[in-house]
Each structure stands twice: as structure tokens, then as C-alpha cells.
Amino acid sequence: HLSRTPRTLFATHDESNRNMLNADGENVDLYIPRKCSWTNRLITASDKASVQLNVGHLDANGVYNGSYTTMALSGYVRMKVRR
């Protein structure tokens, strides 16, 4: 709600309104920044050329075993690839 003082108009907020809850009722962050797997730089929200890949793990027979490794590549790295 808004409170008015003679000199200033300011908004007050409840800290609990800023948290996001998942289906289990646990607090989760609203935004989690990603890091490039190659350069370890943060990938900004404005980097529209960045990609995130999930590479599946295989067992000895070449069958997907349900686990994977996530890799994120920034647009900078993708543009530096030789063609």
C-alpha cells in the first residue's frame, strides 16, 4: 500500500510477497543467471544467441540411462566458431 508523507511518496511492501514458491511450497529464486560453460562468463538476459544443451549419458551398450549434463554457451562463443 502507499503511504503519503508531506515530502515523499513511498511504497511499503511485505518481504514475503517478493518470494516465489514451487509446487512443494519451497522458496525459489525468480531469476537464476546462467554461466557460459566455455568462458565462465555470465549469460545476460539480453543475449538472444545463447543456447542451453542437455547432453544425455549412455551406458556401455549405448542406451540412455536417464541422466544428463547441462551446458550453456553464450552468443559470443557461438559467433567465434569457424565454419
C-alpha positions in Angstrom: 0.0 0.0 0.0 1.1 3.6 -0.5 1.8 5.9 2.4 1.9 9.7 2.0 4.2 12.0 4.0 4.4 15.8 3.5 7.6 15.5 1.3 7.7 12.0 -0.1 5.5 9.3 -1.7 6.9 5.8 -1.0 5.7 2.3 -1.3 5.9 -0.2 1.5 6.0 -3.9 0.8 5.9 -7.2 2.7 9.1 -9.2 2.2 7.0 -12.4 1.8 5.4 -11.0 -1.4 8.7 -11.0 -3.2 9.3 -14.7 -2.9 8.1 -17.3 -5.4 7.0 -20.8 -4.2 7.2 -24.0 -6.2 4.5 -26.8 -6.0 6.1 -28.2 -2.8 5.9 -24.8 -1.1 9.6 -24.2 -1.1 11.1 -20.8 -1.9 12.7 -20.5 -5.3 14.5 -17.6 -7.0 12.7 -15.6 -9.6 15.8 -15.4 -11.9 18.8 -17.6 -11.9 21.6 -16.3 -14.1 23.5 -18.9 -16.3 27.2 -19.0 -16.9 28.8 -20.0 -20.2 30.4 -23.4 -19.9 33.3 -22.4 -22.1 34.2 -18.9 -20.8 32.6 -18.9 -17.3 31.1 -15.5 -18.1 27.5 -14.7 -17.0 25.0 -15.0 -19.8 22.8 -11.9 -19.7 19.1 -11.9 -20.3 19.7 -9.8 -23.5 22.0 -12.5 -25.0 19.5 -13.8 -27.5 22.1 -16.0 -29.3 22.9 -18.1 -26.2 21.8 -21.8 -26.1 21.5 -24.4 -23.4 22.1 -28.1 -24.2 21.3 -31.2 -22.2 23.7 -34.0 -23.3 22.5 -37.4 -22.3 24.7 -40.0 -20.7 24.8 -43.5 -22.2 25.6 -46.8 -20.6 28.1 -49.4 -22.0 25.5 -50.6 -24.5 24.8 -47.1 -25.9 21.4 -46.8 -24.2 20.4 -43.5 -22.5 20.4 -44.1 -18.7 18.2 -41.1 -17.7 21.0 -38.7 -16.6 22.4 -35.8 -18.5 24.9 -32.9 -18.3 23.7 -29.4 -18.9 25.9 -27.0 -20.9 25.2 -23.3 -21.7 27.0 -21.5 -24.5 26.9 -17.7 -24.8 26.3 -16.0 -28.1 29.9 -14.7 -28.0 31.2 -18.3 -28.2 28.8 -19.3 -30.9 29.8 -16.4 -33.1 33.5 -17.3 -32.7 33.1 -20.8 -34.2 34.9 -21.4 -37.5 32.7 -22.5 -40.4 
